[in-house]
Amino acid sequence: MEEIKLTAYSHGAGCGCKISPSLLEEILKSNKVNGKDFANTLLVGNQGMDDAAVIDIGDGRAIISTTDFFMPIVDDPFDFGRIAGVNAISDVYAMGGKPIMAVSILGWPINELGTEVAGQVVQGGRQACADAGIPLAGGHSIDSPEPIFGLAVTGIVDDDRILENSTAEEESKLYLTKPLGVGILTTAQKKGLLEDEHQDIARDQMIQLNKIGAELGEIKGVNAVTDVTGFGLLGHLVEMCEGSYLNAVLYFESIPIIDCAPYYVEKGCVPGGTQRNWESYGSKIGELSDIQRNLLCDPQTSGGLLISVTPEAEGEFLALSKQNDMQLNSIGVLNARGEGPYITVK
């Protein structure tokens, strides 16, 4: 079969396709769930811009429901499907839950790319589900101008272990489980500038499941979690700070960043989503250098978990991280809300 370059068929890539935070807020301002209508059962809706919806089903248990899909971020069809699947499943982990089932969402330019390539994409999504230990149980497809793939995922969680993005506490430490820079590297790939030794770095990171999220609810001092995706680290941290009414201080040298990402920034491989992100929330951020802005606003696809942990629980959290083969360092701290920007980078 002739080699297919899927990224040539899409105007955006991965979570960089997201509508900007400011425009999304405009769309949703009159479309919030009425909490009074479902006050007894809907535990997490769309009021707080969280990663998934959660509804109580009784006996101390709740169902998590989420969906995520996007256009190709890599050229290989199987890898595209797998990355999209892992990215969608991450939302369940970000809520402290365990995924139990998924169905696929496929939009395909059938006359241009054909069924064989589409089948490879779905197989990649099936692999992501297999890695998470869940079935890909069905799905829905349409003929569309650009390739689109993702999953709708169902998870389960104990009521007292739900993790939200708006419940962080003052003096908590911040941790990030995957390095930043995926958007930069995939942009370099699309421009034909990605060097041979860097070809697999972004892909290998994007297929890693955020499984640790299902265990974080067991630690009482883990008080807030979100996954870092299309809005970049700063955008998702702004959501956490606004929802929790806190400020954050980030220590730039402590933030994990893919080693070669700054090199590609210097070559002009900055995604369009980076500027859209900055235009949406830059007024809430303190002074940054150009390189800091381009890295911290970089849209991530299948990014890591941003975790808020009390100082008292750090030891237990770091032990769990080590059990999951992660060597993590604190990247910042949350403080009481005061005047000035929500986030300061030092």
C-alpha positions, 0 to 999 in steps of 0.5 A: 500500500502507498505510504499515507501521510495523514497529517496532510489531510487535516488543517489542525493536529491532535488537541491543537484542534481545540477551539480556544478557551475564550471562544469555548467559554462564549459558546458555553455561557448559555449552555451550562447544565442546570444543577438544580435539575440534577442536584441529587445525582450529577456530581460533576457537570460542565460548570467547572470545565472539568475533564469529564462528567460524573453522575451518582448511581447509588451505593457510593459509586458513580459513572464517569462519562467523557468524549475526545476526538481530533484530527491526525497528529501523526502520519501513521494510521495505527499510531493516530488511532492509538494516540487518540484512544489514549488521550480520550481514556485519560479524562477518566483517569484525571477524575480518579476513575477506572475506565470500563468501556469505550466506543469509537467516533470516526469521521473519514474522507472515504473516497480519498483515504479508503477503508483499509486506512480507516481500519488501521486507525480503529485498530490503533484505538482498539490497542489503546483500549486493550492497554487500558484493559477495556473493550472497544465495544462499538462506535459511530462513523460518518463521511467527513472532509477530514479524518477524525477519530476518538472515543467516548469512554465510560468509567467508574469511581467511588463517590469519595475518590472523585478528583476534580480540577477545582478543589485544590488547596492553599500551600499544595505542591504541583506535579506534572507527570509528562514533559511538555513539548509534544505540540512543538515536535509534531509541528516540526514533523508536519513541517518536515524539520523533525530530525531522525533521532527525534522521530519517535519521542512524541509518539512514545510519550503520547501512547503512555496511559495516565493509569496512575490517576485511578490510584490517586483518589486513595491518597487523601492529600491529593486534592485536585487533578486535571490532564494537560492537553490542548490549552497547554500547562498554563491554560489548564492551571488557570482553570485549576486556579480559577475554580479553586480561587488560588494563585500559583507560582511555577518554577520554570527550571523544575518543569519537565520539558522534552529535551529537544523542544527548545531547539525546534522552537528556535526553528519556528516550529510553534503550533498555531494553538500556542498563540490562540492559547496565549490570546485567551488567557495571557492576561491572567499570567505574569511576565514570561520570556518568549521561550517560556510562553512557547513551551508553557502554552504548547498544546499537548496531546495525550499530555500528563496529569497536573496534580495538586498535593498537600505537603503532608501527602507528598511522601505517599504520593511520591512513593506511588509515583515511584511504583508507577516508574515515575521520578517526579519533582514539584513544579510549583506551589498554590497560594491564597488568591491575591491581587495580580496574575493567577500564575507567576513563573519564576 
